[in-house]
Every structure is written in structure tokens, then in C-alpha cells.
């Protein structure tokens, strides 16, 4: 039983009308930042209309007008959706009623943050002087426009937020497709427009009258018309192209079969062809040259093979092949910023695609930040052969990008490009490093392509612990040895607490002493103790001091911004120099555990991470008995729960949520 069914059944049994606790009927749900010049009164459907209905099924008339917000972009989107009834009824389920089995709860389906989401709303709607304040029916008493707008406002946080919406975002949210906008000047000829209609795409044209003299009586300004087809016909002056567009008719509007702005050219078309245009039951015909004059831009929604099944008129079209990847930019791990930040750019997510034959691909990057969108974009790099691991920083410094999208704070950035057979790396990024957001990357192509998310499998390239040379300088350890023997037991060994005291006495300054925490000392003893006594010897201690010297050198090499602290974005590269290659999921946990509020790590944090990694790899490599008995153990599967437990044990103020094998953190309430 769905939430909608459960809520409706409960309300009907109790004789109550549902009130949405997540989107209450108050001022903040309407205007969050501004104070409107009028007072809103919330009313239900039957308090607004005497005989309301949810929807007039099988009605070709489109009866939707904007309200106080003047959201013509949304009316334009709904007009496009209304013409594609298969897509429309997926968003607006028609099995809902106001006159019977009425519980005050309604549901809609919207594409939101990379997935189809069922949104529930009650039918308490904002009114002014007894009339609906926002989207509404003009001549009928249908409730679906106002309720759908409320569901959309709920996702955005308020009705006010819809003032800043856009037609492209609306089309994407209502269809689940990716959108593309082309200025009319980008249409080289009619064949270019005709080619756009070959795929499972909704091609629309936007009309706006910039001046009163530009107004076309037969067309609604600031609205999108669906392009149905492009034809070439013979005229007395040679072949010409005509275009048929359509928008659902409003009540009282008389349909016109064609629009003529250039009578001389129009009348060169034979009369029998013009009669055929008139006999066409739906749509408006015009010359392609007039189409270019009347409309300012073409806006397209591309639908994948699964989504387009709902719309019959797309059945015969060439279906798009689609690849999708959902991930996020994580501060200190994968939020490296754009190409301007050469030291961090390589830390961004790397998605590899491989084309075996030439194709035109459409790449769309959609961010899931709605309230405070980031500036986003992507770059594409051609590589000589497919990779199994992420490309290194040096590659991006030496190789020039093949394609760069625009960077904008729009929710969606789309770029169309012809690609030759080869392998490519797509780098989705925010403009600034450390900007966090989740995203969906979708790639549409005519021909099959291979996609792979590049990451580094965990690997220890060399031992992190440096052995002390057989003959060491007398002065190097003389002072340490005296203190060591003073703290040691009769077997000349020390435990973690004595090691902490020894390091505190021997290390030269607070910068180095930051590694002498009891947690780190325990990890050191666990790693160096070979006998299981929980103690280490003087030779073990000498190895430790040599290791600390080496780690300090690595730390200083990467601590470029400020002396004594390491920027979290450089953490992974520093670990690589010590000898550890760490996958992104594990890096998420390491950064969560060790990054300070300022986005930096201290030397003690770095040493602790090195010791924990050394211990984790040691546990894995000692588990030979498990593998010989047929239990195959993946190193990543071992590292994730190991550091997950480390994060849990460390912090009492944060809880970790594991959802679909992706890690997020949220404050405990």
C-alpha cells in the first residue's frame, strides 16, 4: 500500500480531510522572503467552486491561466505536456476525484533530483477575495492545474520560489527528459529542424512579441508551440519548406489552419497543397522562413527509450540510447572546482565513455541543489585508450580539453557535440572548489556507448612504516633511548600510554606533537607489536621515529597553502606518496573523520590516518585463511566498514547514514 492509499483510507475511515504537515497552509508556504501586498485565505476545492472536478477527461480544450505570480512559463510547460497525453497522465493520474471518495489528498508524479517522485498535497489552496491566487482554470472548475502547481511549489519550498523557475526546468521536471535550447540563428536550415524530429524528442518553438507591432493575433505570446512536422513541397519557384506547429486550444479560440506573413511566397505553393494544409485537423502551417521570424528559439526535451513509451506519437521515432550516473561533489574528496584550479581539478568525478563509431551525443548535467544552486559545468577530454583507474593530475595539466560546456547556476547544463570513435573522460564540476551538491549526469546517443565511473582500487604501493637503518647516528636516538628506558618495563618495552608520554617528551614542537594522541599511539602499538603483547620495543620505536620524519616530509610537501596544515583536497595525494591508494568511498569516510571545520588537517590527523590505513591493509593481507577456504574478501568491502566504525566511535555529535551504498552525514538533533 502506497502512502497515498494509506492516507486516503485512514481519512475516509475517520471522516477527516487530510492536512499536509510538510507544506502547511500558512504564509511561509506562499511567500518565504517577501511580504505580499494582499492577504491569503486558504480554502478547499468545494469552498472555491460549487461543482469542482479534478479533471475533465478526454477534453482537448486547455483551460489554464496564470494567477498573481504571472508564471506564464509554467502555463507554457503545461500546454506542451497537455498535448502529449501519455506523458500528461503519468504526471497527473486521472483516477482522482473531488465529488466522491474525497479525502482531501491528491498525488502527482514529478521528475525530481534524478528520479520519479510521487508528491502528495492536500487541496487547501491560497485564495484572494475568494478566488484562486495562482494557477487556475479560467472557464471550468477543474482542480488539477492548481493542485499540480501546489505539488511543484512544495518541492521548491514555497510558491514564491516558482517566480524564479524556468521553462526548461519545468519541461524536464514534467517529462523526465533532458532539455536543450537553440537560438533560431543556430538553425542553419529547415533540414536541421527536421533532423531534430527524428528522435524521441519533443521539439517546441517559443513565441514572444517584443513589441506591439510584432504581435501575431493567431499566436499566444510567451508560449511554446510543439513542432509536429517539417515538409518540403514544390512551388512555382522551386522547393520550399513548411512547418506545422500546435498548441492546445483554449475555450472560445477558433483554430486557424495556417499563418501567412509572406503572401507572395505562400501563393507560389500549388492550391492543392494549400488545400491539404487546410484539411489537416490539428496544427498551424507556415513557411519555414515565417517560422524563423515568428519564433525566437527552439526548446527541445529529449526522452530516453523507457520514458517515451508512455507517449504513442513517439512510437515510430528513433529512440535515444541513455547512460546515467548519479553522484555528488564532496568537500575535500570530489569537489575540485573547474579547470582554473589545476591542483584540485583531477579530484572531481571522472566518467569514462567509449564510442566505437562516430555519433552525436547530448550530455546533460543536472544539479540537485534547488534553493541555492551552484555554478556547474563539465569538460571532456579525449584519451588514447580506455582507463581502469582515474587519470592523474599531470594528465589534466598537459592535455587540453576537447569540449567545455558553459558554466552557469542553472539546474541543468546541456551540451550537444559530435564525437569520433575514441575514449573520453567527462569531468562534471562546480566552478568553485569545495561547493557541495549531488548531481545526475545523463548521456544521450543514437548508437550504443560504454560508460564507466573511474576510481582507484585500494592498493598499498609500499610499506608506510620506514625501517630505521642498521647503523644510526648516536646523537639521533641517544636522547630518545634514555627516556625510553626510563619508561620501559623489565623487558624494555612500552605500552600506548607510555608511548604517548615518550612522544610528548621527545618530539620538538606542538606541530609534531599533535600526532601523540592516545588513539594514534594505540594504532602504532597495534601495527608494530608482532607478539601480541600490546607493547613495543626500542627498535620498534626507532622505526617509528624514522617513519614520522618521512611522513612529516610528505606532509610539508603537500601543505602548500599554510604551514602546518594540509588542505583536505590534497589529502588523497599525500596518502598516495606515503604508499596508499584509496578509493572514493573510503576517502569520504577518512575526510569525514579527520577534516577540521576549516577544511584542513593537522599533522596528527595525517599520522592517525596513515596508521589506521596501515592497520586495515595489514588485517586484509593476514586474512589468507579466509581466502584459502573459498571466501573471497574484497579490500574495499573491508575498508568501508573499518572506517565507518572509526567514524562512529570517534564522534558523538554526528551520525552516519548509509543509503544505497552511498555515505552522507547529518547533524543529530
N, C-alpha and C positions, 0 to 999 in steps of 0.2 A: 504494500500500500504506500503510495506516494504521500508527501507532506500535504499536498493539495487535497487528496482524497480523505486523509485522516482529519484535517482541519474542518473540511466541509461536513463530514459525517458527524463529528463531535458537535459542531454548531447546530446542525439540524436536529440532533437528538435533544440538545438543551434548549432549542428555540431561541438561540442567540445569533447575532450578526458579528462576524469576525472583525476585530480591530488589530491592525498590523503593528506589533510592538517595535519593529525595526524601522518603520517610517511613519511616525505618529502624525496626527492631524494637528500640527501646530506651526507657528511662524517659521521655525528653523528649517522645516521641510520645504518651505516655499522659497524664502529669501534668506540665505545664510549670512551674507555680508552686508547687503543693503537693506534699507528700510523703505518699503514701497509706499506710494502716496495714497493707498487705499487699504481698507480693512477686508480681510478674507474671512469668509464664513464657510465651514466645511459641511457639505451636505452629501447624502447618499443619492443613488440613482433615482429612487422613487420620490425623493424630496425635490429633485430638479425638474423631472419630466412627469407628466401624468401617465404616460404609457411607454416607458422606456423599453428598449430591446438591446440585446448585446450586439447583434449584427443582423443585417438583412441579407440572408444567404442568397446566393445566385443572383445578386444585384450588380449590374455593370456600372451603375452610377456611383461616382466617387464624391461623397458628401463630407469633406473635411476642410475646415478653415483654421487659420491660426488665431490665437487669442491675444491676451495682453502682452505676452512676450514677443509676439510677432515672429515666431520661429517658422519662417517660410521654408527654410532648408529642410525641416522635418516634414512639412506637408509635401514637399517635392519628393523626399525619400519614400513616403508612404504611397504616393501616386505611382512610383516605379514598382514598388512591391505589390500594389493592388492589381497591376496588370499581369503579374506572374502569380496566378492564384495558388499554384503548388507551393511556392515559397511563402506566400502570404499565410496560408493556413497552417504552415509549420510554426510560424511566429504567433499567430492569433488562432488558437484552437477554437473551432466553431461550435463545439459541443457545450457551450456555456450559455446560461440563460439568466435573465433577470426576473422573468414572470413566474417561474416555477423552480422548485428545489434551490431556492435562493438563500444563500448563507452569507452573502457579503464578501466572498473571497473569489478572486479571479486569477488566472495564470497566463503567462506569456513566456515564450522561449526566445532568448536573445543570445547572440554570439558575443561572449564577454571574456576577455583575457585568455583567448586561445581555446575556448570550449563553449559548447551549448549549455546555457544555464536557464533553468526554469525559475522565473521570478513571480512571486506571489504578492498581490496587493489587495487591500480592501477597496470598497467603492466610495469611500469618503473623499470627496473632491473639493478643491478650493473654488469658491464662487464669490462674485462681487455683485451685489444687488440682485441676488437670486439666480444669476446666470454664470455658467462656467467661465472661469477666468482665463483658461488656456486652451489647448487644442480641443476642438468640439465639432459636432455635426452642425450643419447650417440649416438644413430643411427637415431632416429626420431626427429621430430621438435615439440614434444608435450610440452606445456607450463605449464601443471598442476603441475609438481614437483617444478619448480622454483617459481611459484606463491603461492603454498601451503607453501613452506619454508618462503616466504616473509610474509605471514599471521602469521606464527608461530613466526618469528623474531619480527613482530610488537607487539605481545603480550608480548614478552620478553624485548622490548625496543631497540634492535639492533641485527644485525646478529652476532656480536661478542659474545653476551650472549649465543648463541647456542653452542659455543665451550665448555661450561660447562654443557650442557644438558646431560641427561642420557636416556638409552633405556627404563627403567621402567617408567620414567616420560612421555616419548614420547608415549609409548603404552597406558598409562592412558589418556593422552590428546586426542589421536586419536580415542579411543574406548569408553571413558566414564566409564571404569571399574576400579576396584582396582587391584593393581599388587602385586605379591608375587614372591620372588626369593628363590630358593632352590639349595644349592650346590649338586653336583652329589653324594657326600658321604652321603647326607641326604635321598637319595632314597634307602630304605632298600632292595627292590627287584622290579621286574617288576610289581607285583600286585599293589605296591604303585603308580607307574606311571599310571597304568591302571585305578585306582580309581580316579585319578585327571581328567581323561577324561569323567567321568560320568556326571559331572555338565556342566552348560553353561559357560565353561571357555575355553579360547584359551591357550593351553599348547605349549610352544615353548622351543627349546633347543639351547643354544648358543655354537657356534663352534669358537675356536680360536687356531691357530697353534703357540705354544710358541716358537718353533724352526723350522728351515727349514726341518729337518728330520720328524717333526710331520705333515707336510702338507699333506692333502688328496686331490688329484687332482680333485675329483668329488665334493668337498665341497668348498664353499666360506668362507674364514676366516673372523672373526669378524662379522658374520651374524647369525641371528636366523632362525631356521627351525621350522615350525609348526609340532607338533606331531599329526598325524592323527589317528593312532590306534596302539594297542598292542595286539598281538595274541599269544596264546600258541599252539605249533604244536608238534606232536610226531616225535622223531628222533630215530635212532638206539640205542642211549644211554639214552633214556628217554625223557620226555617233556622238551622243550626249548621255550624261549620267543623270538619273533621277533618284531621289531618296524618299523613303516613306518613314514617317515618324508618327508616334502615337502617345497620347496621354489620356488617362481615363476622363470621361466627360462628367462635368458637374451637372446638377439638376438645372434644367432650363437652357442649357447650352446646345445650340444646333450644330451638329457635326459638319465640317467642310471637307470636301474630298481633296482639295489641293490649294496651295498658296502660290501666287504668281507675282513676282517682283520685277521680272523682265519679260513683258508680254511678247516682245519681238522674238526672243529665243524660244519661249514656250510654244508659240504658234508654228515654229518650224517642225514640231513633233506632229506626226500624222494624226488625223482626227480619231482613227480607230484606237490608237494608243491612248489618247486622252480620254476616250470613252471608257476604256478599260480601267483607267485610274478612277473615274467617277463610280464605276460599278464595284470597285473594291470596298467591301463592307466596313472596314475599320482602317483608320490611319489617314495621314495627310501627306500628299505627294508634293514634291517641289524639285526644282532643278538643283543639282549639286552646287552650282555657283550661288544660287539663292540660299542654300543651306549654309554655306560658308559665311554669308552676310548676316543671316538671322541669328545664328548661334555663335557664342563666343568660345566655347570649349567643349571637348568631348570627355565624358567621365565614364569609366568602364569598371564593372565588377566582374572579376574572373572567378569562376566557380569550379571546384575540383570535381572529379568523376562521381564521388559519393554525394556531394551536396546537390549537384544538378539533376539527380534522379527524381527529385521532387517536382521538377518543372517539365511538363510534357513538351513544350515548344522548343526545348533544348535537346530533345532526344536524338535528333539527327545531326547534331553538331559534333565537331571534332573535340574529344574530351581531353582536358588538361591532365597531365601527369603531375602529381604533387608530392613533395617531400617536406616534412615539417620537423622542426626541432624546437623544444621549449627549454629554456634555461634562465639564467639571470646573471646580472653583474653584481659581484660581491666585493665589498670593500676589502682591500688587502689581498684578494685572491684573483678575481677575474674582472675588476673594474679598472682597466688600464688606461682608459681615455683614448682619444683619437691619435692619428699619426704624428701629431705635434709632440707627443710625449714619447720620445723614442726609447726611453729606458723602461717604460711600463707597457707599451703597446702590445708586446708579444704575450702578455698575461691575459689578454681578452680571450673569450671563447673562440676556438678555431674549428670551423666546419668545412670539411673537405667534400667537394663534389667532383665526379669524374664523368666526362662526356665521351662517348665512343664515336659520335658523329656530329656534324655541325647542327646547331639548334639555336633558337632564340628563347632565352629564359627570362622570366619575370621574378624578381626577388623582392620579397616584402618583409620588412622588419616592423613588428608591432610591439610597442612597449605596454606594460600593464599598469603604468603609473597614470592615473586618471586625474587626480586632484592637483598634483604638482609634477607635470610631465617634464622629463629630462630632454636635453638636446641629444638626438640619436642619429646614427647613420651607419654605413658599413663600407668596407673596402674589400676588393677582390684581388688576389694575387695568383698569377699563373705559376705552376711549379712543373719541373721537368718530368716528375714521376710521382705517383701516389705515395703518401707518407703513412707510417704506422704510429708515429708519435708527433707531438706538437713541433712546429717549426720554431727554431731558436731565435733569440733577439737579433743575432747577427744577420740572419736572413732578411728581416724586415728593414734593417739599416742599409743593406746592399741592394735589395731588389725593389724596383719601382712598382707600385700597384698598377694593375691593369684597368680597374674600374673603381671609381669613387662615387658613392651616392651623395646627394645633398645632405647636410646636417640641419635638422630642424627639431623644434619641440612638439611637432605633430605626433599624434598617437601612432601613425603609420608612415613609414618611408618606403616607397616602391621605386624600383629601377628596372627598366627593360633593356636587355642587351643581347646582341648576337654573340655566341661563343663558338670557338673552334674546338675540335676534338682534343681534349687535354684534361689535366687535373688542375683544380683551382682550390684555393683556400679563401673562404668568406670570413671576414673578421667583423662581426657586429659589435659596435662600441657606443658608449656615451661620449660626448665631446670632451667633458672634463673627467679626469680620473677620480675614483672614489665615489662617483654617483651610483647609487644602488637602485636597481629595478629588475623585475622579471620581464622576459620578452618571449615572443614567438617569432621564429624565422620560418617562412614558407617559400618554397621554390616551385614555380610552375614551369613546365616544359612540355613540348609536343612529343618528345621522344624520351624513353626511359633514361634516367641518370642514376648514378650511385652516390649515396651520401654517407658520410662517416664523421662522427664527432671525434676530433683528435684529442688524445690525452696521453699522459705518460704512465705506463705501468710502474708500480713501485719497484725500486731497484736500489741495492746498495753497491755503488761502484767501487768503493774502497772502504777499509775499516776507518771508522771515525776516531777511534782511540789510537793515539800515536804512542808507540813504544819508546821508552827512554833509551838512548844509546848505551851500549855496554859500559863504556867509559865516559863518565860525565865529569864536568868541571867540579872541582872540590868546592869552590865557592858557591856554585849554583844551588847545591842541596844541603850544604853544611848547616845553615841556619834552620832549614825546614826539618832536618833529621833530628836535631836536638829537641825541638818542640814535639815532634812525632813520638820520640822515645819517652818523653816525659808524660805524654797522654796515653801511651800504649800499655797493654796488659803484659803479663809474663811471656806471652807468645809473640810479642812485638807486633800486635795488630790493633786496629781501632775500629769502633762501630760508627754508625752515621752521626750520632751526637758528638762524638769526639772528633770526627772529620769536620763537622761544622765549626767546632771551636778551633781546630787547627787551621782551617782556611781563613777564618776570621783573623787569626793572629799572623798568618804568613802573607796573605795577599796584600799588595801595596796600597790600593785605594778603594774608595767606595764603588767606583765603576766596576772593578773586577770583583769586589766582594759581593756584588749583587747576585752572584751565582751560588753563594753559600747558604741557600735556604735548606731547611731540613728535608723538604720534598726532593730537591735535587741531590742532596747528599745520600738519601736513601737509594735513589736511582743509580748513583755512582757505585755504591756498595753492591747493589744487586748485579750490576754489569761486570764489576771487577772481581767479585768473590767467586772463585771457582770451586770452593769446597763446601759451600752451603752453610757456612758458619755465621754469616751476617757480619763479617769483619774483613778488612783488607790489610795487606802487609805494606812494608816500606817500599818495596819495589813497585807495588800497585800504585802507591801514592806518587812515586816518581813518574810513572806513566801518565797519571792524571795531570800532573803539573806540565808535562810536555804537551799533552793534549790541549789544556787550557791556553797555552801560549799559541798553539796553532789555530784554535778557534777564535782567539782574540784577533789574530791577524786577518782571518776571513771576515770577521765581524767589522773590523775597521775598514776593510776594502770596500764593503758594501754600504757602510754608514756614511753616505756622501752628503746628506742634507744637513746633519748636525752631529757634532762629536758626541759619541757615547750612546747614540740611539740609532736604531735600524728602522727604516720605513717598512711597513708591513708588505708593500708591493715588492720589496727586494728580498723578502724572507725566503721564498722558494729558491731563488738563485743562490743565496748564501748557503742553504742546506745542500744544494747540488755541489757546491765547492767543497763542502765537508765530506760528501760522499753519499748523499741520499737524494734519490729522485722520487718525488711524492706526487700521487695523482690528485686531481682537483677535490674529490670528495674528502680525502684525508686532510688536504690543505685547508678546507673550510673549517674543520674541527681544530686544527692547530692555530689558525688565526683567531678563532673564537676563544680559544683557551689563553693565548698569550698576548694578543694585541691590546695595548692600553687605550684609554679614552682618546688620546691624541693621535692614534693611528700608528704609534711607534712601538718597538720592542726594546727592552734593555738587555744588556749582555747576559744577565741572569736568566731572562726568559729564553734567550737563544740557547744557552747551555742546557737548560732544563729540557727544551725541545729535542736537542741532539741526543741527550741521554735516554729520553723516552723512546725516540726512534731506534736508537741502538738496541734498547731492550726488546722492543717489538720485533725487530728483524731477527734478533737472537732467538727469541721464542719460536719464531717461524722456522728458522733453519735447524733448530733442535728437534722439531716435531717429525723426524724421519719415521718413527714407528707408526704414526698415523697414516703416512703416505704408503708405507710398505704393506699395510693391511688393507689397502684399496680405498681409503678415504682421502680423496683429493682435496687439499686445502688451498684456497686462493689467498694470496698475500693481502690483497685489498680487502677481502672479507674478514681477515684477521685484524688489519689495521683500523678499520672503521669502528668496530665495537670497542677496541682497545682505547682509542682516543675519545670515543663517545663517553666511555666510563670515566676517563680522565676529566672531561669537561664537567660531568655530573658531580664527581667527587670534589672538584675544585670550587664550584660556585654554589652559593645558597640563594642568590638573588636572581638567577636565570634558570629557565627550564628549556630543554631542547625538545623540539617537536620533530618527529620523523614522519614524513608524509610522502608516500610513493617513492621511497628511497632517496628523497631529497631532504636536506637539512636546513632548518630555519630556526631562528631564536626569537623569543618574545619575552617581555618582562613579566614576571609573576605578579599577579595582583594581590 
